[in-house]
Amino acid sequence: MWRIPPALGGCVRSPLPRFTVLTRDELSKLRILFCDFARRAFRIMVPGAHVFIATNPLLSHLVYVPLMEAGFEKRGEIIRLVQTLRGGDRPKNAHREFAEVTVMPRSSWEPWGLFRKPCEGRVQDNLRKWKTGGLRRISGEQPFSDVILSAPTRREERAISPHPSLKPQAFMRQIVRASLPLGKGVVLDPFMGGGSTIAAAVSIGYESIGVELDPQFFGAALEAIPTLAAFPGNRKASGRQGSKTDLDLQGNLALPLEP
């Protein structure tokens, strides 16, 4: 949704985000899309169930506000520390004249909005009845964190599923696992794309459902999911940051998950 594929609807272009050139009409259509999505999602979700939704700092408000207006509670954001977008460029066609100017910050993180359908009564009551209401801990000693160090998706994974916005299994398995606090329920991805969410659910052993409008991507995902699910994606992330502090953070945020 955020990236325009190289060829879609007869339009051939580079698969790069073009957030800064969206018109008011296009931004309005994005908001309408998420208003409709939020209403539909709220209707089918059980009390206490969570929505994890990837966005970016420039458009997150167009995603978050419709979800809250539909009745979801904002429970924070999952910060994926990764350098995937550009930014940090000097003024176009004037980079020498303004050599010390950056038009916008170099993006080093990707926000994932976290929302919850209100619980029925107390969280403990909701957990007993619906098996939802919280997030699954990494271990008995360590809770799920809202900051996850992540490398860009590896070439080996892109070769399995060549979707322009494929997320890495090392990251997806962490958030998918957290989504079902007792390991019971169904993970739904209504924009399945290359199948990374469903592959993560299969790898963990969760029941899941994927929906994809584009028949080409849908067929590719069906073929890719079994291989992605078997991909060794739970090893520690190898981000581009290289300081000792970053390595310590990496070790803390990419610990092996308990079964």
Secondary structure, DSSP 8 states (H G I E B T S, - for coil): --S--SEETTEE--S---GGG--HHHHHHHHHHHHHHHHHHHHHS-TT-EEEEE--TTTHHHHHHHHHHTT-EEEEEEEEE---S------TT-TTTTTT--SS----EEEEEEEE---SSSHHHHHHHHS-SS---SSSS----SEEE-----HHHHHHS--TT---HHHHHHHHHHHSTTS-SEEEESS-TTSHHHHHHHHHT-EEEE--S-HHHHHHHHHHHHHHHTS---S----S--SHHHHHHHHHHS-----
